[in-house]
Amino acid sequence: MEAIRSLLRGKLKVSLGGMRDEDRMAAAWTVACGHAMAERGTVVSYEAGIVRIAVADTVWLQQMRALDETLRRELTKISGLAVAAIHFELKKR
């Protein structure tokens, strides 16, 4: 299963090549974190290596922060863009 996942990530990285950086990051987000988490967090921006994610509630905010290092590594690998930091913030209502 992991071999298939790696293959898909590699293919996605190649296909994202012609997109704007922010769009590449948004597309990579769902693959990096999975469907359930992606539904509760949205890429707001990507600039100078910093990804900003708007998160639905405090429970998911804590979960995402706990996975920060893994998410940074996966986003970098999938998008092909350097991710120095992820800033998680609650969605404005």
N, C-alpha and C positions, 0 to 999 in steps of 0.2 A: 504494500500500500504506500509506503514512504517513497518508493522509487517512482510510482505514478505521480505522487504529489510533487516531487522534485522536477519531473519532466514537465508537468503543467505550469509550474512556477517559472521555469526557464522559457517556455513558449510564451507565457504572458509577458515576461520581461522584454522579449523581442518585439512582440506586437504593440507594446506601449511606447516604443521608441519615438514615434512621430507625434505624440501628444504633448500638450503643455505640461509642465512639471506638476502643477496642482492636480490636473486631471489624471496624470499617471499615478500620483499618490492616492487619490480617491479610488481608483480602480484596484490598486494593490491592497488597499485597506481590507476589503472584504475577504480576499484570499489570505491575508496575513493573520487575521483574527477570527475568521469563521463567521457564519451567517448570524448566529444569535447575538454576538457582540457587535457586529457591524450594524445591526438594526438599532442598536442603542448608542452608537457613537458615529459621528459624521465628521469627515475631514472638512475643516473650515478654511485652512490655508496651509501652504508650504512655502517657506521663504528662508533662504540662507541656512538650510539644513534643519530648520525647525518646523515640525508638523503640529498644527493646532487641531485638536479634536473636541467637538462639542458633545457632551455626554448627557444622556437622558436623566439620570438620577444619581444620588450619592452612592448607592450600592454598586452600580456599574462603574462609577468613577473610581472607587476603591479597587475593584477587580482589575480595571485597566492599568491603574498605577502599579499594582502588584506584578503585572506582566510587562512592564515598561521595557525592560532590557530585551526580552524575547520579541516584542512587537517592533522595536527599533531595528533589530537584526533582520527580521522577516521583511519589513517594509523596504529596507535597503536592498536586500537580495532580490525581491520581486520587482520593485520599481526601477532599480538601477540608479537610484538617486541616494546621495549621502543623507543619512538621518542622524543628526547630532543629538537631538532631543525631541521629545514629544511633550507638548503642554496640553494636559487634559483640563477641561473646564465644563462646568454645568451649563446646559443649554439655557439660554435666556427665554423666559416665558412670555 
